[in-house]
Amino acid sequence: MMSVDIPTWPEEWARQYREAGCWQGETFGDMLRRLADEHGDHVAVVSGSIRMGYAELNRRVDQLAAGFHQLGITHGDRVVVQLPNIGTYVEVIFALFRLGAWPVFALPLHRRTEITHITKFADAVAYIIADIEGGFDYRELAAQVQDEVPTLAHVIVVGDPGSRDYHSIHDLYIEPKADLPKPVASEVAFLQLSGGSTGLPKLIPRTHDDYMYSLRISADICGLSKESKYLVVLPAAHNFTMSSPGILGTLYAGGAVVMSRDSSPDAALALIEQERITITAVVPPLALIWLDAAPTRSYDLSSLQVFQVGGAKFNSEAARRVEPVLGCILQQVFGMAEGLVNYTRLDDPEEIKVNTQGRPMSPFDEVLVVNDEDEAIEIGEEGHLLTRGPYTIRGYYRAEAHNAKAFTTDGFYRTGDIVRLTTDGYIVVEGRDKDQINRGGDKIAAAEIENLLLGHPSVHDAALVSMSDSYLGERTCAFIIPHGEAPSVQELKSYIRQQGIAAYKIPDRIEFMDVFPLTKVGKVSKKLLREIIECKIK
């Protein structure tokens, strides 16, 4: 079935995935009820001093779903969720799943520009936030967004709702008095944000069926069980943190999810010791910090079995340090919110674990590596990665024109990654063909920042490119052709900051030029701009 708003799998493909047992017809609400019956008081979520069993989690989700429904939130409604790593996050998303409402996952670092776009584009009816986190008052952000988005009827606050007419989430835990909507597994469960290369994020529709399959296979590959304890240090709304195997995969296996608002070594390594953590996931810059810190601390890390690194390519030299320094297995993870996830396996030889980004997790994953003409190339050659399968989307939400470019006519998703395949089917990531920068796992669309820079009266033209960095992998450099007298670097950075965007998107470096180098067809040559900045930073 295909609609302009939500492209889905053709019926013959959907039938094949159901018959093969990929899609089993279970919603996330159903899953939690089953887990509550199976595991009762076994700990499901740890958040600070709070320890919550499966039965209690299920009961609180029922109460919160009833409270949401009493507000008027119902099946198919979109609700933007922007919360830190706290136990309430888990209750919120399952309460929305249970209603058939769609969480729209925003990151804590997103600010007015991103949240307004997301909320308006999704026609969101509610926005769920913390009161103050990291010194930032999300209630003020919510006020700005409400002023611009007429559909946004409710702001729900975890903490003090303040003086505005906002709802305290604590008042919404009520006993169910009526039947709630009953979603089905083939429907959309939530909307995730794309990394994007063409401006502000696009929305990724994931169904209960396809996402459940993803986390089920992930939990199996990662060796999860009832005894597993997963430490959440990356933002909970990241696809990596959600399902690879993440929060949802750990719960599916009956394990415990330990939420941490602090990813620093002293906080995280202390939690590994205290909670006897067995698995956690980080991005390469955080991995480097932990690897440097661990030998200088006296924390007992003997419980840690698996250390996952993903979000960006992990340097092989650093990768070799994981097992001797942390005393656990390194697992590289390469995936995307649109679908395809690749893992190195726990029993892979060291050379595979340190030099590749894994292989597809499902036998139903189809992977192609092609040249610029979409022709298959030889094993070992670099090319464009295309994929389709039972948990890779067939199109973005409300993006018909973009979908025509991002997907082939036979349903393969153009990931934008440049990779090569090894003879045994492992993927080695070599770069990106999309105009996107991966800053330590945070994706930045060049077009978004260029458009903001062009709004400054002293900027005639702007081009954002990546520059190599030993810590983050890539940082950003904005090349500027000034209009008249060049503004100062400080003035431009301040201007960008005032546009209300996430701090990681502010250019790390700004360079001024009289003209940009051009390609043969008259476009700005970002390849040459990257070469220019690499020469400057060497």
Secondary structure, 3 states (H helix, E strand, C coil): CECCCCECCCHHHHHHHHHCCCCCCCCHHHHHHHHHHHHCCCEEEEECCEEEEHHHHHHHHHHHHHHHHHHCCCCCCEEEEECCCCHHHHHHHHHHHHHCCEEEECCCCCCHHHHHHHHHHHCCCEEEEECEECCEEHHHHHHHHHHHCCCCCEEEEECCCCCCCCEEHHHHCCCCCCCCCCCCCCCEEEEEECCCCCCCCCEEEEEHHHHHHHHHHHHHHCCCCCCCEEEECCCCCCHHHHHCCHHHHHHHCCCEEEECCCCCHHHHHHHHHHHCCCEEEECHHHHHHHHHHHHHCCCCCCCCCEEEEECCCCCHHHHCCHHHHHCCEEEEEEECCCCCEEECCCCCCHHHHHHCCCEECCCCCEEEEECCCCCECCCCCCEEEEEECCCCCCCCCCCHHHHHHHECCCCCEEEEEEEEECCCCCEEEEEECCCEEEECCEEEEHHHHHHHHHCCCCEEEEEEEEEEECCCEEEEEEEEEECCCCCCHHHHHHHHHHCCCCHHHCCCEEEECCCCCECCCCCECHHHHHHHHHHHHC
